[in-house]
Amino acid sequence: MPPKKSYLHRRLLSFRYAFSGIAAFIISEPHARIHTVATVLVIALGAWCHITAVQWIAISIVTGMVWITEMLNTVIEKMMDHLSPDYHPRVKWIKDVAAGAVLIAAIVAVITGAVVFLPVFFK
């Protein structure tokens, strides 16, 4: 019987699995790569504009919200495709609502970005 792993070792493994999931998401999903580029650009723009700590918090929250909803949407879509490979109206509804959540998160992020960055360019 293999020795039991320590609590710390199990926690470190859970982080490794989480980072592996993020990497798999970015590698396999075109929207994830778009979000990656957008995130890098927003961080660079924020640094260039010297936005305030409160503005960084707002940008961080909405950026995280977009990433989280996109990842959950991807999981929902893949689960539904696995469970119901053929077309089903309820599956379509589930996938459409999940995609709608991503759209709402993206709209809120764009509005937040506009509130933070537009005043910098129109002083």
HELIX and SHEET records of a PDB file:
HELIX    1   1 TYR A    7  SER A   28  1                                  22    
HELIX    2   2 PRO A   30  CYS A   49  1                                  20    
HELIX    3   3 ALA A   53  LEU A   83  1                                  31    
HELIX    4   4 PRO A   89  PHE A  121  1                                  33    
END                                                                             
